[in-house]
């Protein structure tokens, strides 16, 4: 099953990796032959201390050319199992939005496990398949610290977006690091099956996108690998966040055309009402959508619109 997920993902996004007009840098310095915009700050390399999490796991950071030192949002991308930050960006295509809207865009990679696949240790359902016990919450906290030390970040506007295993990890970050995250968008991910495992310190805006024809992470919930814990359905995941964010019931909020090879307006939005300040809970159901929908550019635009509408309250 693991090989199927990796092969399916790679086939869907191979060759799609592109870049925008801004600057792409890594946590250990700029990539060769990429021109830095005037006035851009250099990215600090890894700490000399061998304990730095970026010695073995550097990350890429897209710096928009319009960044002039004033505080800007930060978006962190979390890839799916077996993929990478670069492959995931090739699929989501958010760098062009980062350039236009002027936000920093971090693309870290998960740990490589014993079978050679990158993963995030998100929940008991996904996806530390070889029991490494790696602390990815600590790693991603350190990434936020590292970017904020080097660039001027608007700390009211820090966002995570993840796909599949990365979607599970985005939920985990919202549960554990709510004080630093304004909003997340998860595609084909889920939260903990046990509500007791998710205790955010404050509201986080959450949007969960999921295809009804997803055969890898099932819309109605299930188990990814025998012996691992089950994961909740897309509806149960959003219901959990409605409760955590003090929201009322969900109501229909329209339809969107996000996927190229499905019928028009295939994605139905259900939005919770009356949430506490800073909170939101939305379910984006992609009718007939598979694990890797063929998104139109509207996908990246919709994700950014959700983020932009949900900063931390003053």
C-alpha positions as CSV (number, residue, x, y, z in Angstrom):
1,X,0.0,0.0,0.0
2,X,2.8,2.4,0.8
3,X,4.4,1.8,-2.7
4,X,1.0,2.5,-4.3
5,X,0.6,5.8,-2.6
6,X,4.1,6.9,-3.5
7,X,3.9,5.8,-7.1
8,X,0.5,7.4,-7.5
9,X,1.7,10.7,-6.1
10,X,4.9,10.8,-8.0
11,X,3.2,10.0,-11.3
12,X,0.7,12.8,-10.8
13,X,3.2,15.6,-10.1
14,X,6.4,14.6,-11.8
15,X,7.5,17.3,-14.1
16,X,5.2,19.9,-12.7
17,X,7.7,21.7,-10.5
18,X,8.0,25.3,-11.3
19,X,9.0,28.6,-9.7
20,X,7.8,32.1,-9.6
21,X,9.5,35.5,-10.0
22,X,10.8,35.7,-6.4
23,X,13.8,34.2,-4.7
24,X,14.1,30.5,-3.6
25,X,16.5,29.9,-0.8
26,X,17.3,27.0,1.5
27,X,18.0,27.0,5.2
28,X,21.7,26.6,4.4
29,X,21.9,29.4,1.9
30,X,20.5,30.5,-1.5
31,X,20.2,28.0,-4.4
32,X,22.9,28.6,-7.0
33,X,22.0,30.8,-10.0
34,X,19.0,32.4,-8.4
35,X,19.1,36.2,-8.4
36,X,18.4,37.8,-5.1
37,X,16.1,40.9,-5.2
38,X,17.6,44.1,-4.1
39,X,17.5,44.6,-0.4
40,X,16.7,40.9,0.4
41,X,18.3,39.5,3.5
42,X,20.5,36.5,3.3
43,X,19.1,33.3,4.9
44,X,21.2,32.2,7.9
45,X,22.9,28.8,7.4
46,X,22.5,26.0,9.9
47,X,23.8,26.5,13.4
48,X,27.4,25.3,14.0
49,X,25.9,23.2,16.8
50,X,25.4,19.7,15.4
51,X,22.1,19.5,17.3
52,X,20.5,22.0,14.9
53,X,17.5,20.3,13.3
54,X,18.5,21.9,9.9
55,X,21.9,20.1,9.7
56,X,20.2,17.0,8.4
57,X,16.8,18.4,7.3
58,X,17.2,21.8,5.6
59,X,14.2,23.5,4.1
60,X,13.6,25.8,1.2
61,X,12.1,29.3,1.6
62,X,10.5,31.2,-1.2
63,X,11.1,35.0,-0.6
64,X,8.9,37.2,-2.8
65,X,10.7,39.9,-4.7
66,X,8.4,42.6,-3.1
67,X,9.4,41.7,0.4
68,X,10.9,45.0,1.8
69,X,11.4,44.1,5.4
70,X,7.9,45.0,6.6
71,X,6.1,42.1,8.4
72,X,4.6,39.6,5.9
73,X,2.6,36.4,6.3
74,X,4.4,33.0,6.4
75,X,2.9,29.9,4.8
76,X,4.4,26.4,5.5
77,X,3.8,23.6,3.0
78,X,3.8,20.0,4.2
79,X,4.2,17.4,1.5
80,X,2.5,13.9,1.3
81,X,4.1,10.6,2.2
82,X,7.1,9.8,-0.1
83,X,7.1,13.2,-1.7
84,X,9.1,16.4,-0.9
85,X,8.5,20.1,-0.5
86,X,9.5,20.7,-4.1
87,X,7.3,18.0,-5.5
88,X,4.3,19.2,-3.5
89,X,4.8,22.8,-4.7
90,X,4.9,21.5,-8.2
91,X,1.4,20.2,-7.6
92,X,-0.1,23.0,-5.5
93,X,1.6,25.9,-7.5
94,X,1.5,28.4,-4.7
95,X,4.7,30.3,-5.4
96,X,3.1,32.5,-8.0
97,X,0.5,33.5,-5.3
98,X,3.3,34.1,-2.8
99,X,5.0,36.4,-5.3
100,X,1.9,38.4,-6.1
101,X,0.6,38.6,-2.5
102,X,4.0,39.0,-0.9
103,X,4.2,36.2,1.7
104,X,7.1,34.0,2.7
105,X,6.6,30.3,1.7
106,X,8.6,27.6,3.5
107,X,8.9,24.1,1.9
108,X,10.4,21.6,4.4
109,X,11.0,17.9,3.9
110,X,10.0,15.1,6.2
111,X,12.4,12.5,7.6
112,X,13.5,9.7,5.3
113,X,12.5,6.4,6.9
114,X,14.1,2.9,6.6
115,X,12.4,2.2,3.3
116,X,13.6,5.4,1.7
117,X,10.4,7.5,1.9
118,X,9.9,10.9,3.4
119,X,7.2,11.2,6.0
120,X,5.7,13.3,8.9
121,X,5.1,11.7,12.3
122,X,1.7,13.3,12.6
123,X,-0.8,11.2,14.4
124,X,-1.2,7.5,15.5
125,X,-2.9,6.9,12.2
126,X,-0.3,8.5,9.9
127,X,2.5,8.1,9.0
128,X,5.5,6.9,11.1
129,X,5.2,3.5,9.6
130,X,8.6,2.3,10.9
131,X,8.3,3.7,14.4
132,X,11.1,6.2,14.4
133,X,9.4,8.4,17.0
134,X,10.8,11.6,15.3
135,X,9.4,14.8,16.9
136,X,8.1,16.7,13.9
137,X,6.2,19.2,16.0
138,X,9.5,20.3,17.5
139,X,11.1,20.4,14.1
140,X,8.4,22.6,12.7
141,X,8.5,24.9,15.7
142,X,12.2,25.3,15.1
143,X,11.5,26.1,11.5
144,X,9.1,28.9,12.6
145,X,11.8,30.2,14.9
146,X,14.4,30.1,12.2
147,X,12.4,32.0,9.6
148,X,11.3,34.6,12.2
149,X,14.9,35.2,13.2
150,X,15.9,36.0,9.7
151,X,12.9,37.7,8.2
152,X,10.2,40.0,9.3
153,X,7.1,37.8,9.8
154,X,3.7,39.0,10.7
155,X,3.1,36.5,13.6
156,X,-0.7,37.0,13.4
157,X,-0.6,35.5,9.9
158,X,1.3,32.1,10.1
159,X,-0.4,29.3,8.1
160,X,0.1,25.7,7.3
161,X,-1.1,23.7,4.3
162,X,-0.7,20.0,3.9
163,X,-1.6,17.1,1.6
164,X,-2.3,13.5,2.8
165,X,0.4,12.8,5.4
166,X,1.1,16.5,5.4
167,X,-2.6,17.2,5.9
168,X,-2.5,15.0,9.0
169,X,0.6,17.0,10.2
170,X,-1.1,20.3,9.6
171,X,-3.9,19.2,11.9
172,X,-1.3,18.0,14.5
173,X,0.3,21.5,14.4
174,X,-3.0,23.2,14.9
175,X,-3.6,20.9,17.9
176,X,-0.2,21.4,19.5
177,X,1.0,24.9,18.3
178,X,-2.2,26.8,18.2
179,X,-0.6,29.9,19.8
180,X,1.5,30.4,16.7
181,X,-0.7,29.2,13.9
182,X,-3.6,31.3,12.6
183,X,-5.1,28.8,10.1
184,X,-4.5,25.5,8.3
185,X,-5.8,23.9,5.1
186,X,-5.6,20.2,4.9
187,X,-6.2,18.2,1.6
188,X,-6.9,14.5,2.2
189,X,-5.8,14.6,5.8
190,X,-7.5,14.1,9.2
191,X,-7.1,14.9,12.8
192,X,-6.7,12.5,15.8
193,X,-9.4,9.9,16.1
194,X,-9.4,10.5,19.9
195,X,-10.6,14.1,20.8
196,X,-8.5,14.0,23.9
197,X,-5.3,14.0,21.8
198,X,-6.1,17.5,20.4
199,X,-6.1,20.3,22.9
200,X,-5.3,23.6,21.2
201,X,-4.6,26.5,23.5
202,X,-6.7,28.9,21.4
203,X,-8.8,28.8,18.3
204,X,-7.3,28.0,14.9
205,X,-9.1,28.5,11.6
206,X,-9.4,25.1,9.8
207,X,-10.4,24.1,6.3
208,X,-10.5,20.4,5.4
209,X,-10.7,19.6,1.6
210,X,-11.4,16.0,0.8
211,X,-12.5,14.1,-2.3
212,X,-15.4,11.6,-2.0
213,X,-13.6,9.2,-4.4
214,X,-10.3,9.2,-2.5
215,X,-9.1,5.6,-2.3
216,X,-6.1,6.3,-0.2
217,X,-7.3,8.4,2.7
218,X,-11.0,7.6,2.7
219,X,-13.6,10.5,2.9
220,X,-15.5,8.4,5.4
221,X,-12.5,7.5,7.6
222,X,-10.7,4.2,7.9
223,X,-7.2,2.8,8.6
224,X,-4.2,3.4,6.4
225,X,-2.0,0.5,7.4
226,X,-2.9,-2.6,9.4
227,X,-1.9,-2.2,13.0
228,X,-2.1,1.6,13.1
229,X,-4.9,3.6,14.6
230,X,-8.0,4.5,12.6
231,X,-8.5,8.1,11.4
232,X,-11.8,10.0,11.5
233,X,-13.9,10.9,8.5
234,X,-13.7,14.3,6.8
235,X,-17.0,15.3,8.4
236,X,-15.9,14.1,11.9
237,X,-12.6,16.0,11.5
238,X,-14.4,19.2,10.9
239,X,-17.0,18.5,13.6
240,X,-14.1,18.2,16.1
241,X,-12.8,21.6,15.1
242,X,-16.3,23.1,15.3
243,X,-16.4,22.0,18.9
244,X,-12.8,23.1,19.7
245,X,-13.4,26.5,18.1
246,X,-16.8,27.0,19.9
247,X,-18.7,27.1,16.6
248,X,-22.3,26.4,15.9
249,X,-23.6,24.2,13.1
250,X,-22.4,24.2,9.6
251,X,-24.2,25.9,6.7
252,X,-23.9,25.7,3.0
253,X,-21.6,28.4,1.7
254,X,-21.6,27.8,-2.0
255,X,-19.7,25.7,-4.5
256,X,-16.4,26.2,-6.3
257,X,-14.9,24.9,-9.5
258,X,-11.4,23.8,-8.4
259,X,-10.8,20.6,-10.4
260,X,-10.2,20.5,-14.1
261,X,-11.5,17.1,-15.0
262,X,-14.7,17.1,-12.9
263,X,-18.1,18.7,-13.4
264,X,-18.3,22.5,-12.8
265,X,-18.6,23.6,-9.2
266,X,-17.7,20.1,-7.9
267,X,-16.5,21.4,-4.5
268,X,-19.2,22.2,-1.9
269,X,-18.3,24.4,1.0
270,X,-19.9,23.9,4.4
271,X,-18.9,26.6,6.9
272,X,-19.5,26.6,10.6
273,X,-21.2,29.7,12.1
274,X,-20.6,31.6,15.3
275,X,-17.0,30.5,16.0
276,X,-14.9,32.1,18.7
277,X,-12.6,34.9,17.5
278,X,-9.8,33.4,15.5
279,X,-11.6,30.1,14.9
280,X,-13.2,28.7,11.8
281,X,-14.2,25.2,10.6
282,X,-14.9,24.5,7.0
283,X,-15.4,21.3,5.0
284,X,-14.6,21.5,1.3
285,X,-16.1,18.3,-0.2
286,X,-14.8,17.5,-3.7
287,X,-17.6,15.4,-5.3
288,X,-15.9,12.6,-7.2
289,X,-12.4,13.9,-6.2
290,X,-9.6,11.4,-6.0
291,X,-6.6,11.5,-3.6
292,X,-4.7,13.8,-6.0
293,X,-7.3,16.0,-7.8
294,X,-6.3,17.8,-11.0
295,X,-6.5,21.3,-9.6
296,X,-7.1,24.4,-11.5
297,X,-5.1,27.5,-10.5
298,X,-8.2,28.4,-8.5
299,X,-7.0,25.9,-5.8
300,X,-4.1,28.0,-4.8
301,X,-6.2,31.2,-5.0
302,X,-8.9,29.6,-2.8
303,X,-6.3,28.4,-0.2
304,X,-4.8,31.9,0.0
305,X,-8.2,33.6,0.3
306,X,-9.0,31.4,3.3
307,X,-5.7,32.2,4.9
308,X,-6.0,35.9,4.2
309,X,-9.4,36.0,5.8
310,X,-8.2,34.4,9.0
311,X,-5.4,36.2,10.8
312,X,-5.1,35.8,14.5
313,X,-7.3,38.3,16.3
314,X,-5.7,41.5,17.6
